[in-house]
């Protein structure tokens, strides 16, 4: 089976997806090798450049957010926009090397934003709060797209959780420094983490995908040798919020629900850092 895909064919497939998306910004999660190398063999940087050009063409005029997530801040307290590499795939790493000037300043969950007219690049304390990039995408009626990437890379889920807010994760403070253009700024993020107990927060991706498909919220189409999934952020937000009001543990597997209910019995609901980590699990 060929690993190559015609640029014209892929452009046509993605243009059809763009026409189905409501107007607004788009977040694109990607796994480029599952889609294919455009036209011919080339170096990895050129593969990524081809996809950059293609996405900017297809989504011309829209704000385009490429995840450049880097988790090192939670370990060493350091986030340098130019040198902290994107850790969620080759396209993410490429973006941080080539377009660090477009990168948002919030540690861990940051993006390179193209065609930016309405997004603030400034750091926020809660990376999934209303003033985060995720909150802005939702307020602007944007879409989330998975180009070859699997649905379990769906970090918008944590924005929905924060909006409830859920009780099975708890806020933890991470302190450090943001570096840009040789200037350092102390910063802290409040990031909702899962309990350390094995199986405590496992998401039932198969079931929640099936529910979204049944509701006509999650869409799918071919993209090169792979698939592209997409949804409107507002539609998914409303559907999940309704389900989580009826069943707060809606997103979790049956086993995770049992473990979470046991944690609630031991530590109270909602879980907190003081109850779970400082008193021991």
HELIX and SHEET records of a PDB file:
HELIX    1   1 UNK A    7  UNK A   20  1                                  14    
HELIX    2   2 UNK A   32  UNK A   35  1                                   4    
HELIX    3   3 UNK A   44  UNK A   58  1                                  15    
HELIX    4   4 UNK A   73  UNK A   76  1                                   4    
HELIX    5   5 UNK A   90  UNK A   98  1                                   9    
HELIX    6   6 UNK A  100  UNK A  102  5                                   3    
HELIX    7   7 UNK A  133  UNK A  139  1                                   7    
HELIX    8   8 UNK A  151  UNK A  153  5                                   3    
HELIX    9   9 UNK A  156  UNK A  164  1                                   9    
HELIX   10  10 UNK A  205  UNK A  214  1                                  10    
HELIX   11  11 UNK A  233  UNK A  246  1                                  14    
HELIX   12  12 UNK A  254  UNK A  267  1                                  14    
HELIX   13  13 UNK A  273  UNK A  273  1                                   1    
HELIX   14  14 UNK A  274  UNK A  278  3                                   5    
SHEET    1   A 2 UNK A   4  UNK A   5  0                                        
SHEET    2   A 2 UNK A  37  UNK A  38  1                                        
SHEET    1   B 6 UNK A 111  UNK A 114  0                                        
SHEET    2   B 6 UNK A  64  UNK A  67 -1                                        
SHEET    3   B 6 UNK A  26  UNK A  30  1                                        
SHEET    4   B 6 UNK A 143  UNK A 147  1                                        
SHEET    5   B 6 UNK A 226  UNK A 232 -1                                        
SHEET    6   B 6 UNK A 219  UNK A 223 -1                                        
SHEET    1   C 3 UNK A  78  UNK A  80  0                                        
SHEET    2   C 3 UNK A 169  UNK A 180  1                                        
SHEET    3   C 3 UNK A 183  UNK A 194 -1                                        
END                                                                             
